Amino acid sequence: MDKRRPEHKDPARLSSTTDQRLLDSRGPGDWVHSDAWRVQRIQAEFVEGFSVLAEIPRAVTVFGSARTQPDHPDYATGMALGAALAHAGYAVITGGGPGIMEAANRGASEAGGLSVGLGIELPFEQGLNPWVDLGVGFRYFFARKTMFVKYAQAFVCLPGGFGTLDELFEALVLVQTGKVTRFPVVLLGSAYWGGLVDWVRTTALEHGVISPKDVDLIHVVDEVEEVVAIVEQRFHELVEK
């Protein structure tokens, strides 16, 4: 199935990114004075994100590596997860890129669900994958991160690298500090995530930098059905409260 996305929804493709130029303080002094004007662009990103996503149904955000190839077992798992969430009535939100993100978007779209992609301007990625039904392009990571959280009822992480780890721990901090409530964080694939979770349960806990209840914020499962069950349980607890 060949699905095309609107060209105007692609993130900009530049050799240096807007985030990079914002955070880089080097250069002539007159460049620094332009920072205040960037507030308007940042505001516009939030306004567009809120406007486009305001009417989506309940949703789950899925993270995972952009490097995963279609013939890898994790890609098949991503597709199965996207389909299962769609069948359960959830939209699937990803970063809109290739790999696991594409797999989850594809699974949701082929299952008749809503497939959402929140792309980011990066010099080494080529915009949104072709399985995104509703896409928004962002220049700033912090604006994009807000949308991942605001419009989702849960986070699910498949195997991934630094970007996935960043989103994972940011989600855990938001739950730990009460910024978001009743928000399950699920890691799919104990073979991949087991070592990290063991470190959290032993080293981090033994050093006293987290509490025992913080460990319980992480759910590690191996089956797609377990993910959906956790998401559904938390969603209905919230509805019934």
C-alpha atoms as one frame of an Amber mdcrd trajectory, in Angstrom:
protein
   0.000   0.000   0.000   1.515   3.322  -1.049   0.441   6.132   1.231   1.626
   9.676   0.655   1.817  12.432   3.209   1.242  16.125   2.486   4.566  17.741
   1.661   3.869  20.760   3.854   3.820  18.503   6.918   7.461  17.414   6.502
   9.992  18.853   8.932  12.488  21.186   7.288  15.616  19.483   5.993  18.682
  21.591   6.749  22.355  20.851   7.339  22.134  22.643  10.701  18.948  22.468
  12.718  16.902  25.181  14.382  17.532  23.644  17.809  21.253  23.747  17.126
  21.204  27.382  16.090  19.103  28.304  19.131  21.416  26.581  21.613  24.724
  27.595  19.991  25.894  30.830  21.624  28.913  31.240  19.342  28.976  33.857
  16.612  28.598  37.630  16.308  26.695  39.533  18.960  23.930  40.661  16.643
  22.891  37.020  16.173  22.225  36.731  19.906  19.749  39.602  19.773  17.602
  37.617  17.341  16.818  34.998  19.989  13.844  36.946  21.307  12.239  36.824
  17.879  12.489  33.042  17.916   9.813  33.067  20.607   7.249  33.712  17.891
   8.368  30.650  15.956   8.330  28.565  19.134   4.838  29.841  19.933   3.726
  28.952  16.416   4.933  25.369  16.890   2.886  24.978  20.055  -0.174  26.534
  18.444   0.066  24.254  15.403   0.599  21.163  17.542  -2.343  21.968  19.804
  -4.575  22.790  16.840  -3.770  19.682  14.796  -3.884  17.205  17.678  -6.748
  18.620  19.734  -9.385  16.320  18.273  -7.505  13.011  18.166  -8.976  10.125
  20.188  -7.254   8.566  23.177  -3.735   7.679  22.153  -0.520   5.856  23.068
   2.947   7.150  22.240   5.396   4.530  20.949   9.166   5.002  20.901  11.914
   2.876  19.385  14.966   2.933  17.185  14.925   4.690  13.817  17.628   2.254
  12.674  15.562  -0.922  12.865  15.198  -2.505   9.434  11.907  -3.947   8.119
  13.285  -7.506   8.212  14.186  -7.280  11.914  11.930  -9.024  14.466  11.529
  -5.745  16.373   9.916  -4.196  13.289   7.326  -6.968  13.254   6.721  -6.398
  16.961   6.225  -2.689  16.320   3.657  -3.446  13.638   1.835  -5.889  15.903
   1.776  -3.325  18.710   0.422  -0.594  16.442  -2.325  -2.905  15.178  -3.272
  -4.097  18.665  -3.522  -0.548  19.995  -5.635   0.471  17.009  -7.988  -2.467
  17.561  -8.296  -1.407  21.221  -9.410   2.054  20.113  -6.188   4.023  20.544
  -4.447   6.310  18.105  -0.727   5.599  17.815   1.694   8.507  18.136   5.348
   8.178  17.107   8.195  10.449  16.139   7.172   9.843  12.550  10.545   8.519
  11.448  11.721   5.170  10.073  12.410   1.925  11.942  10.237   1.135  14.950
   8.329   4.380  14.496   7.388   3.422  10.958   6.433  -0.071  12.097   4.044
   1.196  14.778   2.525   3.754  12.399   2.152   1.095   9.727   0.528  -1.410
  12.061  -1.975   1.166  13.286  -2.778   2.471   9.821  -3.232  -0.970   8.257
  -5.509  -1.931  11.158  -7.751   1.049  10.445  -6.572   3.162  13.359  -5.246
   6.703  13.423  -1.494   6.884  12.823   0.128  10.089  14.077   3.683  11.239
  13.412   5.421  14.124  15.182   8.507  14.729  13.091  11.623  16.677  14.044
  14.073  18.622  11.927  17.239  16.506  11.770  19.992  16.600   9.151  20.072
  12.793   8.816  16.355  11.957   8.604  14.078  12.388   5.606  10.816  13.604
   7.065   7.756  11.597   8.015   7.361   7.959   7.083   4.642   7.098   4.505
   2.373   5.410   7.078   1.586   8.626   8.957  -2.057   9.661   8.543  -1.755
  12.855  10.588   1.619  14.538  10.775   3.160  17.620  12.320   6.736  18.791
  11.782   8.676  20.440  14.607  11.903  22.399  14.723  12.284  22.311  18.495
  12.561  19.147  20.558  10.887  20.694  23.612   7.746  21.623  21.675   7.557
  18.127  20.206   8.099  16.488  23.598   5.122  18.377  24.991   2.871  16.906
  22.292   4.095  13.367  22.973   2.917  13.662  26.563  -0.133  15.918  26.294
  -2.067  13.728  23.873  -1.145  10.241  25.124  -2.477   7.972  27.845   0.708
   5.882  27.977   4.285   5.542  26.732   5.566   2.297  25.235   9.271   1.859
  24.477  10.626  -0.790  22.142  14.386  -1.280  21.744  16.027   2.011  20.879
  19.049   4.224  21.405  19.702   7.591  23.017  16.518   9.188  21.691  14.368
   6.400  23.110  16.243   6.503  26.416  15.761  10.262  26.571  12.014   9.958
  26.121  11.831   7.036  28.554  13.519   8.808  31.436  11.749  12.083  30.782
   8.429  10.226  30.991   9.500   8.558  34.241  10.486  11.918  35.742   7.127
  13.427  34.790   5.292  10.545  36.460   7.606  10.493  39.484   7.124  14.206
  40.120   3.382  14.124  39.543   3.462  16.304  36.429   1.420  13.591  34.722
  -0.748  11.110  36.598  -1.866   7.537  35.945   0.472   7.385  33.001   1.934
   3.896  32.480   5.439   3.560  31.073   5.870   0.159  29.450   9.085  -1.412
  28.137   8.423  -4.087  25.536  11.192  -6.698  25.363  12.825  -7.933  28.585
  15.875  -9.261  26.732  16.716  -5.726  25.661  15.520  -3.743  28.696  16.323
  -6.233  31.454  19.870  -5.034  32.128  18.802  -1.410  32.416  15.924  -2.224
  34.743  18.178  -4.417  36.880  20.572  -1.477  37.244  17.688   0.747  38.336
  16.498  -1.863  40.851  19.954  -2.448  42.321  22.579   0.233  41.761  20.292
   3.285  41.612  18.062   2.068  44.439  20.990   0.980  46.630  22.613   4.383
  46.231  19.434   5.973  47.545  18.926   8.191  44.510  15.458   6.760  43.876
  12.836   5.236  46.157  11.366   1.713  45.976   8.073   3.062  44.666   9.897
   4.693  41.747  10.945   1.265  40.521   7.283   0.300  40.271   6.732   3.011
  37.672   8.411   0.777  35.066   6.509  -2.106  33.500   8.585  -4.656  31.583
   6.692  -7.116  29.388   7.346  -9.411  26.447   3.951  -9.659  24.776   1.956
  -7.082  22.869  -1.189  -8.248  24.657   0.394  -7.379  28.005   1.065  -3.851
  26.805  -2.546  -3.343  25.772  -3.801  -4.821  29.052  -1.701  -2.372  31.111
  -2.796   0.585  29.015  -6.460  -0.410  29.210  -6.331  -1.003  32.960  -4.844
   2.422  33.647  -7.222   4.142  31.257 -10.304   2.622  32.888  -8.974   3.411
  36.366  -8.765   7.044  35.329 -12.266   7.032  33.816 -13.790   5.432  36.891
 -12.063   7.723  39.351
